[in-house]
Amino acid sequence: MSRLIAVVGPTAAGKSGRAVTMAHELGGEVVNADSMQVYIGMDIGTAKLTIEERQGVPHHVLDVWPVSKDATLAEYQRLALDAVDDIWSRGKVPILVGGSGMYVHAVVDRWDIPGTDPEIRKRLDDELAADGPAVLHERLARLDPLASTAILPTNGRRIVRALEVVEMRGSFSATLPRFEPNPDVQLIGLRPSRHVLDERIERRVELMWSSGLVDEVRALEGEGLRESRTASRALGYAQVLDLLAEKRTEDDAREETVRATRRFARRQESWFGRDPRIDWQPVGPPDA
């Protein structure tokens, strides 16, 4: 196996910029591991680097699918691994960058990802809509206790997926990351202090709003964003959709985006914090 570098950590830590710098230094190309940057047109709200900000560094697995598509981890893995193999074949260094933990591990550890069963999935989706995530999470705790501890009781989509895999394979926990050492993989984590990260998130949301996030969401709504089960839940996009539906004021939508992003960053820190292979590096304030 050739060398693979992954740059991980919470949102707004500066991963994308760091990856571009490393690509110039190492002769590398970037492979996206952000679950929402795969969607065409979701640019401002995902802090997707512009063409100019990429500084000539090729970026792969960006702008792959329309927002109306509910992408799967398996589909992402196939594209990302193809990109990694292609970069290796040209003598370059693939630099995986993103904060979506499962996307990162699917590539770094080359997970064996279970398939799907449409009938099981539909039945579980119907149960989720009727009973809510807490009931299904209790069932998961009985069937696969280890899996239930790794999934929040409010994360209905992941609970449904776990139960689907349990029905098909008998265990979802067997698919969870093992953090096995691999000398050919280097994981670099960016870890701002809590104060610095909160400040960076607030500044990022302010910039998104001033850069036209509301108009971006309004345009994507016409392309099926609201009906999507995946893209519509993205940070910022969900709150602006509520604004457009007159369920929130603009100030409330912006403030809730900050709060939700901070909560998400805490979960990312918890996820990546379990991986002993990551070399954590400090990050300065936004204007450093």
N, C-alpha and C positions, 0 to 999 in steps of 0.2 A: 504494500500500500504506500502511495506517495504522501507527501506532507499535506496536512489540512489544518488551517487555522480557523478558529471560531471566536468572534468577538460578541460577548453576551452581557446581559445586565438589564436593569430596569429601564423603562421608557424615559427619554429625555436625558440619559446619561452621556450622550455624545458618541454612541456606537458607530453611526454612519460616517461621521467625519473621521473618526479614528481609523475605520476600515479603509477609507480612501488614502489617508496618509500612509498606512502600512502597505497598501497595494503599490504605491509609488516606490517605496523603499525596497520591497521584496520582489517586484516584478509579478504582482498578483492581479487577480480579477475577483470581483465581489459576487457572492451568491446570496440573494435575499432570504432571510429566515423570519420575516415579519408576516404574520398570517393575513394582514389586511393590505399590505403593499402589493399583493398579487393581483389586486383588483384594478381594472382600468378606470381612471378618472378619480380614484380616491387618493388624491395627491396632498392637498393642504392638511387635511385632518390626520393623515398618517405621517406627516413630516417627511414625505418622500423627497429625496434629493432631486433637485432640478438637474437638467443636462449640464448646466454650467458648474454646479456644485460637485458633480461627479468627476470633473477635471480630467476628462478623457479616459477614465478607468471604466472598462466594460462592466456592466451590472447585469446579472442574470436572474431569471424568475421574478421579474417585475412586470406589472401590467399584462398579466397572462389571461385573466378571465373577466367577463362582464360582471357587474355587481349583482345581476339577477341569478348568477350561478352559485349554488352552495358547494363550494370546493371541499374536498376531503383531504385528510392528512396523507393518505396513500397516493393521491394524484400529485400532491405537492412533492412528496418524497421522490417519486419517479422523475419529475422534472429537475429537481435539485441535484439528485445523484447523477443524472445525465450531464448536467452542467459541470459538476465537479470532475467527472471523468473526462469531459471534453477539455477542460482547462489543463488537467494533468497531461493529456495527450499532446498539448502544444508547449509543454515545458514550463508552464506558469504555475503559480501558487494560488489555489482557491482559498478565498477568505469568506467564510460564512458569517453573516452578521444579522442579528435580530434578537428580539426579546421574547419570541414565542417559544416557550420551553419545549413543547412537544415537537415543533418543527426542527429545532436545533438537534434534539436527540435522534430524531428520525434519520437525520443525515450523518451526524457524528458517529452514532452507534449502529447505523444501518439496521434499524428495527425491522423485525418481521411483523408487518402490520396486518391484522386480520381483515378479511373482506367484510362486506355488508350483506344483510339479508333484508330485502325490501319489505317483506311481510312482517318480520319481527320488528323492524324499525317503525313501520306505520302503526302497529299495535301499541308499541311503547310511546310513540309520539301522541297517540290518542289518549293514552293513560295520563301522560304528562299534562296535556291540556285539561283533562277532566279532574285530576286529583292533585296536581301541583308537584314540584320537585321533592318536597320533604317526604312524601309517602314513598316515592320511588327510591329515595336515598335510604330509607329504613329497610326496604327490600334488599338493596345492594349490600347493606351492612350485614344482613343475615346470610346472603349468598357468598359474599367475598369481602370479609371485614377489612383486609388490608387495602383493597381498592377504595372502599368507602372513606378511609382516612385520608386518601390522597385527592379526593374530590369534594369541593364545597357542597353543602346541602342545598344551596341555592342555584347551582350550576346545572340546570335541567338538561342541557344538550349533552354535557359530558356524562351525566348519570345515565341517560338513555343509551349512549354509546357503550358505556361499561356494561349495562345490563344486556345489551345486544350481544356483546362479545362473550359474556358469561353463558348465555343460552347456546351460542355456537361452539364455544371452546371449553366451557366449564370454569374459566378463570379469566378475569381481566387483569388482576395484579401481576400475572406472569408477563404481561406486556409492558409493565412499568420499567423505568430506567434502572440499570444495574450499576452504572458508573464504573465500568470496567476500564482499567488502565490501557492506554494505547500510545506507544511511543511516537507514532506518526501523527498524532492529533494533539494540537496545542490549543487549550481553551483559555482565553483572556477575558476576565470580567472587569467591567468598569463599575466602581462602587462609590458614588458620591455620598457624603454625609447626609443624614436625614434632612437637615436644614437646607443644605445646598440643593438636594434633589427636589424638595418642595418648591424652592424658588425657581429652579429650572422649569418645572412643570407649569407653574403659574405664568412664567414668561412665554413658554411655548404656546399655551392656550390663548394668551393675549395676541400673540403674533398670528395664530391661525385665524382668529376672528378678524383682525385688521387686514389679513391677506385675502379674505373672501370666502371663508368656510361656509357661511350660510348660503351664498350663491352656488357654491360647489354642490352642496347637498340638494338644493332646489333643482339643479340640473340633473343630478343622479336619480332623484325621485322619479323623473320622467323616464328613466331607463330601468326601472324596476327595483330601486334600492329599498323602498318601503316594504315590498313583498318578500324580500330576501330574508331567509332565516339566519344568515351568517353576516353579511356585510352590514345589514341594518343595525346590528348590535355593537358595531365598532364605537370606540370612545369618541365623543364629539358628534358623530353622525346620529346616534340614537337620540342625543339631547336636542340636536337641531331639528330632527324629524318631529319631535314633540313640540318644538317651537312652531314649526310650519303647520302643525295640526292644532295650534292654539291651546296646547296643554301646558305650556310654560311661557313665561315672559323671556325676553332675550337675556336679561341679566341673570335670571334663574338658570337658563340653559348654559350660559357661560360658566357660572359658579359651580353648577353640578358637574360640568365637564372637568373642572379642576379637581373637585372632590373625588369623582369616579376614577380619574387618572391616578391620583395619589393612592387610592385603595388598590388599584391594579398594580402599581409599582411595588407596593408592599408584598403582594402575592408573587410577583416576579422575583423579588429578593429572596423570598422563602423558597421558591422552586429551585433557583440556581444555587442558593446557599447550601443545599444538601449535597452538591456535587464537589467532592474533595479534589477533583482534577483541575478545577479552575484556579488560575493565577489572578488574584484580585489586585486591581490597581486603583489608587485614589483618583478622584476627579475634582477639579476646582470649581469655583463659582461660575455662573454663566458668562461673565465678562472676563474670565481669566485668559 
